[in-house]
């Protein structure tokens, strides 16, 4: 039985084992639920036809679908000087759209049970996309809810005045 998008937004039950795609970003290793992955592509293999922006790296076509490409390397730190052969794009099937996410590179696919994912102690309150810290064979994986991470968040007017 495939987990629904709703199921990824809550803590993974202790007995539930799921597959996660792991990837590198800024020297850390992240994991996202594999049910959200449509395909993996090297960055150079995508047909891009829009100019680069800051975090939105442009628009691309994959399998006839036009989608935005988000460069997570910029969102999580300074952009590397250039793309290298390890630069990968993860094409994501989100609850609202299909989009590409540029990473430093895909590591592998792993299976994690709910017991292997621990909540972050004193985790940031505004980072509801962080599901916990996964541990597997000495590796520490930051497990993310990719739907929440990629959601466009509206800023409240009060928050704008406070800043």
N, C-alpha and C positions, 0 to 999 in steps of 0.2 A: 504494500500500500504506500503510495507516494504521500509525503507530508505536504500540507497545503501551505500557502504563503502565511496564513494566519498562525500556523504552528511555529514558524521560525521566529516570530516576534516574542515568544515567551521562552522561559528557561526550558532546556531540553530535559525531558524526564530521565531519571538516572538509568533506567533499563533500555532506553531508546538509543540505538546505534544509527548514526547517519554518516553519509559520506560528505567530506568537505574538500574543496579545492584550496590549496595553499599557495600563497604568492608572497613575493618580497616587495617591500616598499620602505625606502629610507633606512635600510639596515635591520628592519624588523620583519617578522614573518606573520602573516595574517591568514585567516581561514574563513571561507564563506560556504554556506550550504550549497552542495553541488546541484541541487534541483533548480537553482537559479542560473546555471551556466548553460548557454545555448551552444557556444563554440569558443575555441581559442584560435587566435590568429597572430602571426607576427605583425608588428606595426606596419612594416613596409608593404605587406600584402594587401592592406586595405586600400580601396579606391576612395581617397579623400578629395573633396571638392570644395571645401570652404576654408577661408583663411584662419590661421591660428588665433586663438584668444588667450586669455590668461589661464583659466582652469579648463574651460571648454576648448578642447584642442581642435575643434572643427566638426564637420559632419562627414559621415562616410556611408558607403553602400556595402551591405553584406547580404548575400542571398536575395538581392532585390529590395531589401528594406533600408530606408534612409534613417540614420540614427545619429544622435550626438555622441561625440567621443569626449570623455572626461579624463584629463590627465591627472591621475591621483598622485603622481610624483610631485606635482606643484602644490596640490592641496595639503600634502603631508610634509612638505619641506621644499627646499630650493630645487629647481629643475636641474637634472644632469646636463652637462654641456651639449650632448648629442645623444641620439638614439644609438643603441648598440645591438648586436645580434640577439641579446637576451631580452630586449624590450618586447613585452607581449601585450596584446589587447584581449581582455576577457569580454566576450559578448554576453551580456546579461539579459535574462528574461525576468523583468520585474513585474510587479502587480499592475503597474500603470503603463509600461512601455518597454521597448528594447533599446539598450544603449551599450556603448563600449566603454571600457575602463582600462586606461593605460597603466601598467605596473612595471616595476623593475624586472619582473620575470615570474613565471609560474613555476612552483616547486614540484608539487605532485598532488595526488588525491589520497586522502587518508580517511580512515574510519574512526570516529570518536563516539564514545557513549556519554550520556549525561554526567556520569561520575567523573569523567576526565575533564570536564569543563567547570572550573571554579569561578564564582563571582569575584569581581575586582573588589578588594578591600578599599573602602573610602573612594569608590569610583566617582568620576565627575557626574553631577546630576544632569547636565545638559547633553550627555553623550549616551542617549538611550539606545543607540545602535551598537554599543559594546555589550555582547552577550556574556563574555567571560574570558578566562585564560585557560586554554586547552594545553594539556601536557601529554606528550607522546614520545616515548623513547628518548627522553632528555631534551626534547624540543619544546619551546614555549610558543604557543600560537595564540594570537589575539583573534578571538572568534567574533565576527561582526554579523549583524542583521543587515544584509546588503540593501534590502528594500528601504529600511530606515536611513541608512547612510546616504543613499543616493537621492532621497526625497528632497525636494526643494522646500526649505523652511521659510515660512513667513516671519518677519521680524515685527514684533508688536511696536506700536508707536511709542509707548512708555519706555521701552528698551532703547529706542533711538535717542530719546531725550536724555536718558541716563548716561549714555556713552558720550 
